């Protein structure tokens, strides 16, 4: 019996995807300007703080505690000091690094409080309504900036026709709003557990954050490529999420290794980029290096996403046609 079989294209090579991503950014180095501008603004620009608003809310919540609950809780001064230390460094402008689509940023994770120009100009938001308004504005600006960032990187990395810019950014906002709603729902129990563990032991709180990060990574992996469908194939947000789940379902070992490579390269080099102190102008080198590597990894992810979709389509087509013909 002779059976005709269609040869499958080889599955995407991880090394070639990474190489294509770095070559793309080396040939279009202007694509790193947006991440650099965001990081320079977070480093040298003004800070938008919410410390007093958060502390006042905390005091009100403590004043209405039940007496029996107050007896079992640690000293309220300890709680207030812990929140004060955190929100002294917190800069609401760090929200420009939006999820899942946003410009790459080194400073949004480190939140520097000093620079070569000295202490930054600080603006304190005085009410919960101003905090909510500014947070919403920063989120929208971050999504728009992220949409532009992904749009130009995908256009440089892929040979596909460019997607319409405005509909793509609209789908980015829809996608970001969906994940924001999910995170808001999950934040209530997470913050409750985190506050309890922080009051018991800082080490226990760090362990909880590490475990939470591992769980979040496990949940994010299946939908990692959802923004890619918007810019590569002009899909809406829901279709892009479904396509990402489908892709990870059939290519989990290879795609998992690819995403692991992105994490290792990106996070590993971040230790190098953060070596200069925030008060040194050498930090500009770290900012530029982080922008280049992060943008190259994003370009590589678009190349891999395109290639793995082509490969899956070929596999499914062969499965539909098999056997094509048979001769005895």
C-alpha positions as CSV (number, residue, x, y, z in Angstrom):
1,X,0.0,0.0,0.0
2,X,1.3,3.4,-1.0
3,X,0.1,6.4,0.9
4,X,0.7,9.9,-0.2
5,X,1.8,12.1,2.7
6,X,2.4,15.8,2.8
7,X,5.6,16.8,4.4
8,X,5.3,18.9,7.4
9,X,7.4,22.0,7.8
10,X,9.8,21.8,10.7
11,X,8.6,23.2,14.0
12,X,9.8,26.7,14.8
13,X,13.4,26.8,16.1
14,X,13.8,28.7,19.3
15,X,17.3,29.9,18.6
16,X,16.3,31.2,15.2
17,X,13.3,33.1,16.7
18,X,15.6,34.8,19.3
19,X,18.1,35.6,16.6
20,X,15.5,37.1,14.3
21,X,14.2,39.3,17.2
22,X,17.6,40.7,18.0
23,X,18.4,41.2,14.3
24,X,15.1,43.1,13.9
25,X,15.8,45.6,16.7
26,X,19.5,46.0,15.6
27,X,18.2,47.1,12.2
28,X,15.4,49.2,13.7
29,X,17.1,50.6,16.8
30,X,14.7,53.5,17.0
31,X,12.1,51.1,18.4
32,X,13.8,51.3,21.8
33,X,13.1,55.0,22.2
34,X,9.7,54.7,23.8
35,X,10.9,52.4,26.7
36,X,13.9,54.7,27.2
37,X,11.6,57.7,27.5
38,X,9.3,56.0,29.9
39,X,12.2,54.9,32.2
40,X,13.9,58.4,32.0
41,X,10.6,59.9,33.0
42,X,10.2,57.5,36.0
43,X,13.8,58.2,37.0
44,X,14.2,61.9,36.6
45,X,10.7,63.1,36.4
46,X,8.2,64.1,39.1
47,X,6.6,61.5,41.4
48,X,2.9,61.1,42.1
49,X,2.4,59.7,45.6
50,X,-0.6,58.4,47.4
51,X,1.0,57.9,50.8
52,X,-1.2,60.3,52.9
53,X,-4.4,59.1,51.3
54,X,-3.6,55.4,51.9
55,X,-2.4,56.0,55.5
56,X,-5.6,58.0,56.3
57,X,-7.7,55.1,55.0
58,X,-5.7,52.7,57.1
59,X,-6.3,54.8,60.2
60,X,-10.0,54.8,59.5
61,X,-10.1,51.1,59.1
62,X,-8.3,50.6,62.3
63,X,-10.6,52.9,64.2
64,X,-13.6,50.7,63.3
65,X,-12.1,47.4,64.3
66,X,-14.1,45.2,66.6
67,X,-12.6,45.2,70.1
68,X,-12.0,41.4,70.1
69,X,-10.3,41.6,66.8
70,X,-8.1,44.4,67.9
71,X,-6.8,42.3,70.8
72,X,-5.6,39.6,68.4
73,X,-3.9,42.0,65.9
74,X,-0.4,43.2,66.3
75,X,0.4,46.9,67.2
76,X,-1.3,49.2,64.7
77,X,1.8,51.4,64.7
78,X,3.7,48.5,63.1
79,X,1.1,48.2,60.4
80,X,1.2,51.9,59.6
81,X,5.0,52.0,59.5
82,X,5.1,49.1,57.1
83,X,2.7,50.8,54.7
84,X,4.5,54.1,55.2
85,X,7.8,52.6,54.1
86,X,6.3,51.1,51.0
87,X,4.3,54.1,49.9
88,X,7.2,56.5,50.5
89,X,8.9,54.8,47.4
90,X,5.7,54.2,45.5
91,X,5.2,56.3,42.3
92,X,1.8,56.2,40.7
93,X,3.4,57.0,37.3
94,X,4.9,53.5,37.4
95,X,1.4,52.4,36.2
96,X,2.5,53.5,32.8
97,X,3.9,49.9,32.5
98,X,0.5,48.5,31.9
99,X,-0.4,44.8,31.7
100,X,-0.6,42.8,29.5
101,X,0.4,45.4,26.8
102,X,2.7,48.2,27.8
103,X,6.1,49.7,27.1
104,X,9.0,47.8,28.6
105,X,10.3,49.5,31.8
106,X,13.2,48.9,34.2
107,X,12.3,51.7,36.6
108,X,8.7,50.7,37.2
109,X,10.0,47.7,39.2
110,X,12.8,49.5,41.2
111,X,10.9,52.7,42.0
112,X,14.0,54.9,42.6
113,X,13.6,57.8,45.1
114,X,16.9,59.5,44.1
115,X,18.6,60.6,40.9
116,X,21.7,62.5,39.7
117,X,19.5,65.6,39.9
118,X,18.7,65.0,43.6
119,X,15.3,64.1,45.1
120,X,12.5,64.3,42.6
121,X,9.6,66.7,42.7
122,X,6.8,65.0,44.5
123,X,3.0,65.7,44.2
124,X,0.8,64.2,46.9
125,X,-2.8,63.2,45.9
126,X,-5.1,64.4,48.7
127,X,-8.3,62.4,48.1
128,X,-9.3,58.9,47.0
129,X,-11.2,60.5,44.0
130,X,-8.0,62.1,42.7
131,X,-6.2,58.9,43.2
132,X,-8.8,57.0,41.2
133,X,-8.9,59.7,38.4
134,X,-5.1,59.8,38.0
135,X,-4.9,56.0,38.1
136,X,-7.4,55.7,35.3
137,X,-5.7,58.3,33.2
138,X,-2.3,56.7,33.7
139,X,-3.7,53.3,32.7
140,X,-5.3,54.6,29.5
141,X,-2.0,56.4,28.6
142,X,-0.1,53.2,29.3
143,X,-2.4,51.1,27.2
144,X,-2.1,53.6,24.3
145,X,1.7,53.8,24.6
146,X,1.9,50.0,24.8
147,X,-0.4,49.6,21.8
148,X,2.0,51.9,19.8
149,X,5.0,50.0,21.1
150,X,3.6,46.6,20.1
151,X,2.3,48.0,16.8
152,X,5.7,49.2,15.6
153,X,7.6,46.2,16.9
154,X,5.3,43.7,15.3
155,X,5.4,45.7,12.0
156,X,9.2,45.5,12.0
157,X,9.4,41.8,13.1
158,X,6.7,40.4,10.7
159,X,6.2,40.4,7.0
160,X,2.4,40.4,7.4
161,X,0.2,43.4,6.4
162,X,0.0,46.0,9.1
163,X,-3.1,46.0,11.2
164,X,-5.2,49.2,11.5
165,X,-3.7,51.1,14.4
166,X,-6.8,52.6,16.1
167,X,-8.8,49.3,16.2
168,X,-5.8,47.5,17.5
169,X,-5.3,50.0,20.3
170,X,-9.0,49.7,21.1
171,X,-8.7,45.9,21.4
172,X,-5.6,46.5,23.7
173,X,-7.8,48.6,26.0
174,X,-10.5,45.9,26.0
175,X,-7.9,43.2,26.8
176,X,-6.3,45.3,29.5
177,X,-9.7,46.2,31.1
178,X,-10.5,42.5,31.2
179,X,-7.3,41.6,33.0
180,X,-7.7,44.6,35.3
181,X,-11.1,43.4,36.3
182,X,-9.7,39.9,37.0
183,X,-6.8,41.3,39.1
184,X,-9.2,43.6,41.0
185,X,-11.4,40.6,42.0
186,X,-8.3,38.6,43.0
187,X,-6.7,41.5,44.9
188,X,-9.1,41.5,47.8
189,X,-8.2,38.1,49.2
190,X,-4.6,38.4,48.2
191,X,-4.1,41.7,50.1
192,X,-5.9,40.3,53.1
193,X,-3.6,37.3,53.2
194,X,-0.5,39.4,52.5
195,X,-1.4,41.9,55.3
196,X,-1.8,39.0,57.8
197,X,1.5,37.3,56.8
198,X,3.3,40.6,56.9
199,X,2.2,41.3,60.4
200,X,3.3,37.8,61.5
201,X,6.7,37.7,59.7
202,X,8.3,39.6,56.8
203,X,9.9,36.3,55.7
204,X,6.5,34.6,55.6
205,X,5.2,37.5,53.5
206,X,8.1,37.1,51.1
207,X,7.4,33.4,50.8
208,X,3.8,34.2,50.1
209,X,4.7,36.6,47.4
210,X,7.1,34.1,45.8
211,X,4.3,31.4,45.8
212,X,1.9,34.0,44.4
213,X,4.3,34.8,41.6
214,X,4.7,31.2,40.7
215,X,0.9,30.7,40.6
216,X,0.5,33.9,38.6
217,X,3.1,32.8,36.1
218,X,1.4,29.4,35.7
219,X,-1.9,31.2,35.0
220,X,-0.4,33.8,32.6
221,X,1.5,31.3,30.4
222,X,-1.6,30.1,28.5
223,X,-2.6,33.6,27.5
224,X,0.8,35.1,27.0
225,X,0.3,35.4,23.3
226,X,-3.1,37.0,23.4
227,X,-1.8,40.5,22.5
228,X,0.1,39.0,19.6
229,X,-3.1,37.9,17.9
230,X,-4.4,41.5,17.9
231,X,-1.4,42.9,16.1
232,X,-0.3,39.9,13.9
233,X,-3.8,38.7,12.7
234,X,-6.1,41.6,13.5
235,X,-8.1,39.5,16.0
236,X,-10.4,40.9,18.6
237,X,-9.4,40.5,22.3
238,X,-11.6,37.4,22.9
239,X,-10.5,35.6,19.8
240,X,-6.9,36.5,20.6
241,X,-7.2,34.9,24.0
242,X,-8.8,31.7,22.6
243,X,-6.1,31.5,20.0
244,X,-3.4,31.8,22.6
245,X,-5.0,29.1,24.7
246,X,-5.2,26.8,21.6
247,X,-1.5,27.5,20.7
248,X,-0.3,26.7,24.2
249,X,-2.4,23.6,24.3
250,X,-0.8,22.0,21.3
251,X,2.7,23.4,21.6
252,X,3.2,23.6,25.4
253,X,6.7,21.9,25.6
254,X,8.2,24.1,22.9
255,X,6.3,27.3,23.8
256,X,7.0,26.7,27.5
257,X,10.8,26.5,26.7
258,X,10.5,29.7,24.6
259,X,8.8,31.6,27.4
260,X,11.3,30.3,29.9
261,X,14.1,31.6,27.7
262,X,12.5,35.0,27.6
263,X,12.2,35.1,31.4
264,X,15.8,33.9,32.0
265,X,17.3,36.4,29.5
266,X,15.1,39.3,30.5
267,X,15.2,38.8,34.3
268,X,18.8,37.7,34.3
269,X,20.1,40.8,32.5
270,X,18.0,43.0,34.7
271,X,20.4,42.3,37.5
272,X,23.2,43.8,35.3
273,X,21.1,46.8,34.3
274,X,20.3,47.6,37.9
275,X,24.0,47.5,38.9
276,X,24.6,51.3,38.7
277,X,23.1,53.3,41.6
278,X,20.1,55.5,40.9
279,X,22.2,58.5,41.7
280,X,24.7,57.8,38.9
281,X,24.4,58.8,35.2
282,X,25.6,55.3,34.4
283,X,22.0,54.2,35.0
284,X,21.4,55.5,31.4
285,X,23.4,52.6,30.2
286,X,21.2,50.2,32.1
287,X,18.1,51.8,30.8
288,X,19.3,51.6,27.2
289,X,20.4,48.0,27.6
290,X,17.1,47.0,29.1
291,X,15.2,48.7,26.4
292,X,17.1,47.0,23.7
293,X,16.9,43.5,25.2
294,X,13.3,43.8,26.1
295,X,12.3,45.1,22.7
296,X,14.3,42.4,21.0
297,X,12.6,39.7,23.1
298,X,9.2,41.1,22.2
299,X,10.2,41.0,18.5
300,X,11.3,37.4,18.9
301,X,8.0,36.5,20.5
302,X,6.2,37.9,17.4
303,X,8.4,35.9,15.1
304,X,7.8,32.7,17.1
305,X,4.1,33.4,17.3
306,X,3.9,33.7,13.5
307,X,6.0,30.6,12.8
308,X,4.2,28.4,15.3
309,X,0.8,29.4,13.9
310,X,2.0,28.5,10.4
311,X,3.3,25.2,11.7
312,X,0.0,24.4,13.5
313,X,-2.0,25.2,10.4
314,X,0.1,22.8,8.3
315,X,-0.3,20.1,10.9
316,X,-4.1,20.4,11.0
317,X,-4.4,20.5,7.2
318,X,-2.5,17.3,6.9
319,X,-4.6,15.6,9.6
320,X,-7.7,16.5,7.6
321,X,-6.4,15.1,4.4
322,X,-4.9,11.9,5.6
323,X,-4.9,9.4,3.9
324,X,-4.9,11.3,0.7
325,X,-5.0,8.3,-1.6
326,X,-4.1,4.7,-1.4
327,X,-3.0,2.2,-4.1
328,X,-2.9,-1.6,-3.7
